[in-house]
Amino acid sequence: MKIATAINIGRKTKQIVWQNITLAFCVKLIVLTLGAGGLASMWEAVFAAVGVAMLAILNATRIQRMKF
C-alpha cells in the first residue's frame, strides 16, 4: 500500500516539476525576446526571474495539500 502511495506522490511531483519548467522557460523566452527588441530592461528581467521562482515555489507547495 505504501509503495502505491509513493508512486502516486512521485507522479504528481513529476507533473508539477514539468509545469514549473515549462512556465519558467516560457516566461524567460518572452522576457528575452522583449529584451532583444529593446522593450524590456534588465530590471524587468530580474523581476520576471524572481517572479517565476516564487510561482514555482508556490506551485510546488500544492503537493503538500494533496491527499493520497
MARFI-568149 format. One record per residue (C-alpha): residue in three letters; residue number from 1; x, y, z. Coordinates in nm, 3 decimals. Example, Ala and Ser with C-alpha at 12.3 -4.5 7.8 and 13.67 -1.06 7.14 Angstrom:
% MARFI-568149
@aa->ALA&i->1&c1->1.230&c2->-0.450&c3->0.780
@aa->SER&i->2&c1->1.367&c2->-0.106&c3->0.714
This chain:
% MARFI-568149
@aa->MET&i->1&c1->0.000&c2->0.000&c3->0.000
@aa->LYS&i->2&c1->0.282&c2->0.242&c3->0.085
@aa->ILE&i->3&c1->0.459&c2->0.166&c3->-0.243
@aa->ALA&i->4&c1->0.145&c2->0.259&c3->-0.439
@aa->THR&i->5&c1->0.118&c2->0.583&c3->-0.241
@aa->ALA&i->6&c1->0.484&c2->0.663&c3->-0.306
@aa->ILE&i->7&c1->0.434&c2->0.604&c3->-0.678
@aa->ASN&i->8&c1->0.132&c2->0.838&c3->-0.683
@aa->ILE&i->9&c1->0.326&c2->1.109&c3->-0.499
@aa->GLY&i->10&c1->0.614&c2->1.067&c3->-0.743
@aa->ARG&i->11&c1->0.386&c2->1.102&c3->-1.044
@aa->LYS&i->12&c1->0.222&c2->1.418&c3->-0.912
@aa->THR&i->13&c1->0.562&c2->1.561&c3->-0.820
@aa->LYS&i->14&c1->0.692&c2->1.492&c3->-1.170
@aa->GLN&i->15&c1->0.385&c2->1.663&c3->-1.318
@aa->ILE&i->16&c1->0.436&c2->1.972&c3->-1.103
@aa->VAL&i->17&c1->0.808&c2->1.984&c3->-1.186
@aa->TRP&i->18&c1->0.731&c2->1.983&c3->-1.559
@aa->GLN&i->19&c1->0.473&c2->2.259&c3->-1.507
@aa->ASN&i->20&c1->0.737&c2->2.469&c3->-1.331
@aa->ILE&i->21&c1->0.997&c2->2.406&c3->-1.601
@aa->THR&i->22&c1->0.752&c2->2.496&c3->-1.878
@aa->LEU&i->23&c1->0.637&c2->2.813&c3->-1.702
@aa->ALA&i->24&c1->0.993&c2->2.927&c3->-1.634
@aa->PHE&i->25&c1->1.104&c2->2.855&c3->-1.991
@aa->CYS&i->26&c1->0.809&c2->3.043&c3->-2.143
@aa->VAL&i->27&c1->0.846&c2->3.350&c3->-1.922
@aa->LYS&i->28&c1->1.223&c2->3.364&c3->-1.977
@aa->LEU&i->29&c1->1.174&c2->3.331&c3->-2.353
@aa->ILE&i->30&c1->0.921&c2->3.616&c3->-2.354
@aa->VAL&i->31&c1->1.145&c2->3.844&c3->-2.148
@aa->LEU&i->32&c1->1.446&c2->3.754&c3->-2.362
@aa->THR&i->33&c1->1.254&c2->3.841&c3->-2.677
@aa->LEU&i->34&c1->1.132&c2->4.169&c3->-2.530
@aa->GLY&i->35&c1->1.482&c2->4.249&c3->-2.409
@aa->ALA&i->36&c1->1.633&c2->4.181&c3->-2.750
@aa->GLY&i->37&c1->1.376&c2->4.414&c3->-2.903
@aa->GLY&i->38&c1->1.457&c2->4.687&c3->-2.652
@aa->LEU&i->39&c1->1.117&c2->4.670&c3->-2.483
@aa->ALA&i->40&c1->1.233&c2->4.516&c3->-2.153
@aa->SER&i->41&c1->1.504&c2->4.645&c3->-1.925
@aa->MET&i->42&c1->1.739&c2->4.448&c3->-1.705
@aa->TRP&i->43&c1->1.524&c2->4.524&c3->-1.401
@aa->GLU&i->44&c1->1.218&c2->4.378&c3->-1.568
@aa->ALA&i->45&c1->1.416&c2->4.063&c3->-1.647
@aa->VAL&i->46&c1->1.525&c2->4.037&c3->-1.284
@aa->PHE&i->47&c1->1.169&c2->4.081&c3->-1.160
@aa->ALA&i->48&c1->1.048&c2->3.821&c3->-1.410
@aa->ALA&i->49&c1->1.310&c2->3.573&c3->-1.289
@aa->VAL&i->50&c1->1.221&c2->3.629&c3->-0.924
@aa->GLY&i->51&c1->0.850&c2->3.613&c3->-1.004
@aa->VAL&i->52&c1->0.889&c2->3.283&c3->-1.185
@aa->ALA&i->53&c1->1.087&c2->3.143&c3->-0.893
@aa->MET&i->54&c1->0.813&c2->3.247&c3->-0.649
@aa->LEU&i->55&c1->0.542&c2->3.097&c3->-0.870
@aa->ALA&i->56&c1->0.738&c2->2.772&c3->-0.896
@aa->ILE&i->57&c1->0.771&c2->2.752&c3->-0.519
@aa->LEU&i->58&c1->0.402&c2->2.821&c3->-0.466
@aa->ASN&i->59&c1->0.311&c2->2.567&c3->-0.732
@aa->ALA&i->60&c1->0.536&c2->2.306&c3->-0.570
@aa->THR&i->61&c1->0.374&c2->2.354&c3->-0.230
@aa->ARG&i->62&c1->0.048&c2->2.220&c3->-0.375
@aa->ILE&i->63&c1->0.182&c2->1.868&c3->-0.330
@aa->GLN&i->64&c1->0.169&c2->1.913&c3->0.049
@aa->ARG&i->65&c1->-0.205&c2->1.978&c3->0.044
@aa->MET&i->66&c1->-0.291&c2->1.675&c3->-0.170
@aa->LYS&i->67&c1->-0.449&c2->1.370&c3->-0.014
@aa->PHE&i->68&c1->-0.303&c2->1.035&c3->-0.115
